[in-house]
Amino acid sequence: MKKLYTLLTAIALGAIPQKVLAAAHVLVIPEDNPLGPGPTVGQLITNTVNILAFVSGVVCVIAIMIGGIMYTTSAGDATRLKTAKDTILYALIGMAVSISAFAIASFVNAQLTAP
């Protein structure tokens, strides 16, 4: 028990902030970006929306494929057949929502970034 107490005390004392003896440096921010001109906010939004639309499209296609496999392997079982149909239906609904969200986000971004 004493070893545990000693270990916990050492950890607690090590966690206490200690005085740092370091020279103060002045932070100089360069006026020019050394990496070159970066993307604008509109470009970042466009890239993000495009990536999310691609990912959601891939997920929807995979869900439709899984639903199709479930449908073909249901072997006439009514509950498995209903589950497969629901999977395909929900994947199609998700794809429709994803396409709508992409269209709305693209329209809003175009209106906000228009000169």
N, C-alpha and C positions, 0 to 999 in steps of 0.2 A: 504494500500500500504506500509505503514511503517513497519507493521508486516511482510510482505513478504520480504522486504528488510533486516530486522533484521534476519529472518530465513535463507535467502540465505547467508548473511555474516557469520552467525554462522557455516553453513555447509562448506563454503569456508575456514574459519579459521581452522575448524576441519580437513580438508583435507590436510592442510599444514603439512609437516613432522615436528615432534617435536623432540627435543633432548632426546635421551634415555639414562638413567643412569643405565646401566647394566654392570656387570663385564664381561670382555672378557674371553671366554672359548676357550681352545685349542681343536680342533677336532681331536680325535684319531681314526684312521681307523684300525679296527682289520685285521690281516693278514688272518685269517681263516674266511670263511663264516659261521656265526652261524646257518644258515638254512640248511647247508649241501651243497654238490656239486650241482650246478645248471645245467640247460640244456645248451647244446652248441648252437651255432648259427644255425648249420644244423638241430638240433632237433626243434628249434623254427620255422624255415622255413617249415620243414615238418609238424609240428602241424598246422601252419597257413594255409598251402595249403590244408591239409585234412579237416579242418573246413570249409574253403571257398568252397571246392568241395561238401561237404555235404550240405551246405546251398543252393548252386546253384542247386543241384540236387533236393532238396525238393521244391524249388521255381518252377523248371521246371515241376515237377510232378503235383503240384497244378495248374499251368497254363494249363497243358493238361487236367486235370479234369474239370477246368472251361470251357475250350473250348468244351469238350464233353457235358457238361450240356447245354451250349449255342446251341450246334448242335442239341441236342434232343428236346430242347424247341423252336426251330426256327419256327416250325409249317409251314414249306414250304416257309417262307418269304426269298426271294433271298438275300436281304442285310444282314439279320441276319445270314443266312447260310454262306455267304462269310466271315463275321466277325468271325464266329466260326471256319471255316477252316483256316483262317489266324492266329487266336490265337493258334491253334494246330500246325500249320506249324512253327510259330515263336518260340514256346516253344521247338519244336524238334531241330530247328536250334540253339537255346540257349543251349540246352543240348549237342549238338555236339561241340559247341565252348567251353563249360565248360569242357567236357571230354578231348578235345585237349589241353586246357590250363593246366589241371591237369597233363596230360602226359608230356608235355614240361617242366613244373616246376619240376616235379619229376625227369626227366632225367637230367636237369641242376643241381639240388641240389645233385643228386647222383655223378655227375662228379666233382662238387666243393668240396664235402666232402670226396671223395675217398682218401685213404692214399697214 
